[in-house]
Amino acid sequence: MKQGILVGVDIVEIERVEKAVERFGDRFLNRLFLEEELSFYRSPGRRREGIAALFCGKEAVKKLFLSKNFLLPWRQVKIEHTSGGKPEVKLSPLVPAFFEEIDISISHSHQFAIAVAIGVEKEGVNNGTG
């Protein structure tokens, strides 16, 4: 079976995420993110755009898994950053291993955050697509 490459993309208005954080506070943040993820964005200069970018990154990865007919829970995917700031995807051991590799790119302007996740399917495995 041929190895496939799948793409998940998300874009969000930063103000929309900011309003959700203002309205629901820690309840919103803790439902979607792990403390390790949030700690990267605790500094005031990163918080506004950073939380929206993190939301976008996780949503793009979730869309990869939707293409495999799997609903990925928010807290079973973690976006970490290398010492150079590059985002990396880490999955919970509970998540099915549909992909050999997942790479992610996240960016933002003052108004929008966008993320693209690319998943390389495991070779020779039928992973739930029809």
N, C-alpha and C positions, 0 to 999 in steps of 0.2 A: 504494500500500500504506500502511495506517495505521501511524503511529509508535507503538511500544509502550514501556511502562515496566516494567522488571523489578526485582525486589527480591531481595537476598541478605542473610541474617541469620545471625549466629553468637553463641553464648553459651558461655563457658568458665569453669570453676572456676579461680580464680587459683592456688590451691594446686597444681593439676595441672600447670600450666605451670611453676610454680616448681620442682616436683620434677623435671621434665624438664631444666630448666636445671642443677639441682644434679647430676643423674645424668650428663648428657652434655656439659655445659659449652659451650665455644666451638663444638664440633662441631654441636650442636643449633642454636645461635644463627646460625652462619655458613651453615648449610644453608637456613635460612628467611628470614633478614633481611640487608639491605645495611648496611654500616657507617654510612652516613648516617642510616638509620633508628635504629640502636642508639644513636648519639651523643645523640639527643634524650632518651634514657632512662638515661643513664649516672649521673646524680646519684642518690644513695642513696634519697632521698625518692620518686623516680619509678620506680625499677627494678622493684619487685615487681609492682605493678599495671600499670605501663607496658608491660612486655614481654608480659603477658597481653592487654592491650588491643590492642597492635600485632598479635599473633597473630590475635586475633578480627577485627580490621579486614581483614587480608589474607584470612582465610578467608571473610568475607562477600563480598569482591570475587571470590574464586575461585568462589563459588557463583553469582554473576551469569554468569560465563563458562561454567559447567557447564550453565546453561539454554540456552546456544548450542552445546552439545555440544563445547566446547573446554576442555581441561584446562590451566589457566593455571599455569605453573611459579611457585613461591613467589618466586623472586628476579626475576621479570619484572614484578612489581607492587611499587610503593614507596609507602609512606604518609609524606608530608611534613607539616609543620605551618607555618601562616602565622605571622607575628610575633605574632599574637593567640592562637595556640595551636590554631586550627581545623585539623583533619586534612584533607588533600587526597590524592587518588589520582593517581599518575603511573605510566604504563605504559611498558614497554620498546617500542622501535620494532618489535620482532619480533612483538608481539601484534597479532592482527587487529583492525581498527577496527570492531567491532560496535556501539559506542556513541558517540553524539555527546557525551555527558556522563556522568560518574559522580560522584555525590556520596556522602559517607560521614559517618556520625555514630557516635562511639565514646564509651562511658561505662563506669564501673565503680563497684562498691561495694568494701567490704573483701574480700568473698568471690567476687564474680563480675565478669567483664568482658563487655560486649555490644557488638555493632556491627551497623549496618544500612547496606547499600550500595544505592543506587538508580541504575539505569542507564537512560538514555534512548536507545533504539535509533536508529540512523541511519535517516532517513526514506526509504522506497521501496526498501529493500534487504532481500532475503531472506538472513538471516545464519545459516543452518544449523538453524533450528528447523523442526519438521515440521508 
